């Protein structure tokens, strides 16, 4: 009959506890990212209205549509990733290791790149607005 070693049991518990903690941290970060992307979508709708009513720039409108598309795709990917992490949190047994951390870091890099693209778009829109004069 095999007896459970208290040291091994404690180590297994700590590894699982850390795994769950890291996954929860990743989920919280994803929730922040999706909240920010939802806000960007709301703001992009306002920019679209400003462009239609004031600027009437085809270039800006195309940039807005392109960003909206990428933002929607990113939201979908983040939602799938969050769902995967929630399943892993609930049912998974795999250790939170370097490859899992790198996967999350890849998502962070994608989010940051989209945020930088959004900032550039906002700058373009604001620059166009500064050229607008009331008639």
NORTA-V512773 format. One record per pair of residues at least 12 apart in sequence whose C-alpha atoms are under 7 Angstrom apart, sorted by the first residue. I is the first residue (numbers start at 1). J is the second residue. D is the distance in Angstrom with one decimal. If there is no record, write none. Layout:
BEGIN
i;j;d
I;J;D
I;J;D
END
This chain:
BEGIN
i;j;d
19;95;6.1
19;96;5.1
20;89;5.9
23;85;6.5
23;89;6.4
27;82;6.0
27;85;6.9
30;78;6.8
30;82;6.7
34;75;6.2
37;71;6.7
37;75;6.9
41;68;6.7
44;64;6.8
48;61;6.7
48;64;6.8
60;125;7.0
END
